[in-house]
Amino acid sequence: MSLKFFNLLGHTFSQGLLPEVGSVVVDCGSNRGEFALYCAKDLHAKVYSYEADPELAVALPCVPDVTFVTAAVAGSSGILELRRAKGICSSIRFHTDCAQSKSLVPAVTLD
C-alpha cells in the first residue's frame, strides 16, 4: 500500500488509504463540492461532506453517492458563530475585527 500524500483540490490526500471497493470519505469543508465530486466519481467512494457556511451550502450540487451536510464539524454538537470576511474563507476561528458578517450554524461531531 502506497501512502504517498498529495494535494488534491486543496485537500491533503492519500489514495492508498482507501480500499479498492466500498470506500467512505469524510470531507470537512465542502466549499463548492469539487473534492467530494472527485471522490464519488473517480474513486467510486461514498462521501459525507460537511459545509458550515450556509451561503456555500445552498450552491452544492446534487451528486450520487455524496451526502452534503450543512453543519460545522466540531468537538461537540451545538451552535457555533461562523464569521465571513471578504476574500477570506469563512471561519469559526479568525479574529472578529476581520468579520464582515456572522451567522449561527449547527455543529455536529463525527461520531
Contacts in CASP RR format, 6 or more apart in sequence:
PFRMAT RR
TARGET T0000
AUTHOR 0000-0000-0000
METHOD contacts of the structure
MODEL  1
MSLKFFNLLGHTFSQGLLPEVGSVVVDCGSNRGEFALYCAKDLHAKVYSY
EADPELAVALPCVPDVTFVTAAVAGSSGILELRRAKGICSSIRFHTDCAQ
SKSLVPAVTLD
1 16 0 8 1.000
1 17 0 8 1.000
2 14 0 8 1.000
2 15 0 8 1.000
2 16 0 8 1.000
3 14 0 8 1.000
3 16 0 8 1.000
3 17 0 8 1.000
4 14 0 8 1.000
4 16 0 8 1.000
5 12 0 8 1.000
5 13 0 8 1.000
5 14 0 8 1.000
6 12 0 8 1.000
6 13 0 8 1.000
6 14 0 8 1.000
7 13 0 8 1.000
8 35 0 8 1.000
8 38 0 8 1.000
9 34 0 8 1.000
9 35 0 8 1.000
9 38 0 8 1.000
10 35 0 8 1.000
11 27 0 8 1.000
11 35 0 8 1.000
15 43 0 8 1.000
18 25 0 8 1.000
18 43 0 8 1.000
18 45 0 8 1.000
21 44 0 8 1.000
22 44 0 8 1.000
22 45 0 8 1.000
22 46 0 8 1.000
23 39 0 8 1.000
23 43 0 8 1.000
23 44 0 8 1.000
23 45 0 8 1.000
23 46 0 8 1.000
24 45 0 8 1.000
24 46 0 8 1.000
24 47 0 8 1.000
24 48 0 8 1.000
25 36 0 8 1.000
25 39 0 8 1.000
25 43 0 8 1.000
25 45 0 8 1.000
25 46 0 8 1.000
25 47 0 8 1.000
25 48 0 8 1.000
26 47 0 8 1.000
26 48 0 8 1.000
26 49 0 8 1.000
26 50 0 8 1.000
26 110 0 8 1.000
27 33 0 8 1.000
27 35 0 8 1.000
27 36 0 8 1.000
27 39 0 8 1.000
27 47 0 8 1.000
27 48 0 8 1.000
27 49 0 8 1.000
27 50 0 8 1.000
28 50 0 8 1.000
28 73 0 8 1.000
29 49 0 8 1.000
29 50 0 8 1.000
29 51 0 8 1.000
29 52 0 8 1.000
29 73 0 8 1.000
30 36 0 8 1.000
30 49 0 8 1.000
30 50 0 8 1.000
30 51 0 8 1.000
30 56 0 8 1.000
30 57 0 8 1.000
30 60 0 8 1.000
30 68 0 8 1.000
31 51 0 8 1.000
31 56 0 8 1.000
31 89 0 8 1.000
32 56 0 8 1.000
32 59 0 8 1.000
32 60 0 8 1.000
33 49 0 8 1.000
33 51 0 8 1.000
33 60 0 8 1.000
33 61 0 8 1.000
33 63 0 8 1.000
33 66 0 8 1.000
33 68 0 8 1.000
35 49 0 8 1.000
36 47 0 8 1.000
36 49 0 8 1.000
36 63 0 8 1.000
36 66 0 8 1.000
36 68 0 8 1.000
37 61 0 8 1.000
37 63 0 8 1.000
37 66 0 8 1.000
39 45 0 8 1.000
39 47 0 8 1.000
39 66 0 8 1.000
40 46 0 8 1.000
40 47 0 8 1.000
40 63 0 8 1.000
40 64 0 8 1.000
40 65 0 8 1.000
40 66 0 8 1.000
41 63 0 8 1.000
44 65 0 8 1.000
45 65 0 8 1.000
46 65 0 8 1.000
46 67 0 8 1.000
47 63 0 8 1.000
47 65 0 8 1.000
47 66 0 8 1.000
47 67 0 8 1.000
48 67 0 8 1.000
48 69 0 8 1.000
49 60 0 8 1.000
49 66 0 8 1.000
49 67 0 8 1.000
49 68 0 8 1.000
49 69 0 8 1.000
50 68 0 8 1.000
50 69 0 8 1.000
50 71 0 8 1.000
50 72 0 8 1.000
50 73 0 8 1.000
50 108 0 8 1.000
51 57 0 8 1.000
51 60 0 8 1.000
51 68 0 8 1.000
51 69 0 8 1.000
51 70 0 8 1.000
51 71 0 8 1.000
52 70 0 8 1.000
52 71 0 8 1.000
52 72 0 8 1.000
52 73 0 8 1.000
52 80 0 8 1.000
52 82 0 8 1.000
52 90 0 8 1.000
52 92 0 8 1.000
52 105 0 8 1.000
52 107 0 8 1.000
53 82 0 8 1.000
53 84 0 8 1.000
53 90 0 8 1.000
53 105 0 8 1.000
54 70 0 8 1.000
54 103 0 8 1.000
54 105 0 8 1.000
55 84 0 8 1.000
55 90 0 8 1.000
56 90 0 8 1.000
57 68 0 8 1.000
57 70 0 8 1.000
60 68 0 8 1.000
69 108 0 8 1.000
70 105 0 8 1.000
70 106 0 8 1.000
71 105 0 8 1.000
71 106 0 8 1.000
71 107 0 8 1.000
71 108 0 8 1.000
72 80 0 8 1.000
72 82 0 8 1.000
72 92 0 8 1.000
72 105 0 8 1.000
72 106 0 8 1.000
72 107 0 8 1.000
72 108 0 8 1.000
73 107 0 8 1.000
73 108 0 8 1.000
73 109 0 8 1.000
73 110 0 8 1.000
74 80 0 8 1.000
74 92 0 8 1.000
74 107 0 8 1.000
74 108 0 8 1.000
74 109 0 8 1.000
75 107 0 8 1.000
75 109 0 8 1.000
76 107 0 8 1.000
76 109 0 8 1.000
77 106 0 8 1.000
77 107 0 8 1.000
77 108 0 8 1.000
77 109 0 8 1.000
78 106 0 8 1.000
78 107 0 8 1.000
78 108 0 8 1.000
79 104 0 8 1.000
79 105 0 8 1.000
79 106 0 8 1.000
79 107 0 8 1.000
80 92 0 8 1.000
80 104 0 8 1.000
80 105 0 8 1.000
80 106 0 8 1.000
80 107 0 8 1.000
81 92 0 8 1.000
81 102 0 8 1.000
81 103 0 8 1.000
81 104 0 8 1.000
81 105 0 8 1.000
82 90 0 8 1.000
82 91 0 8 1.000
82 92 0 8 1.000
82 102 0 8 1.000
82 103 0 8 1.000
82 104 0 8 1.000
82 105 0 8 1.000
83 90 0 8 1.000
83 91 0 8 1.000
83 92 0 8 1.000
83 94 0 8 1.000
83 96 0 8 1.000
83 98 0 8 1.000
83 99 0 8 1.000
83 101 0 8 1.000
83 102 0 8 1.000
84 90 0 8 1.000
84 99 0 8 1.000
84 100 0 8 1.000
84 101 0 8 1.000
84 102 0 8 1.000
84 103 0 8 1.000
85 94 0 8 1.000
85 98 0 8 1.000
85 99 0 8 1.000
85 100 0 8 1.000
86 100 0 8 1.000
88 94 0 8 1.000
88 98 0 8 1.000
END
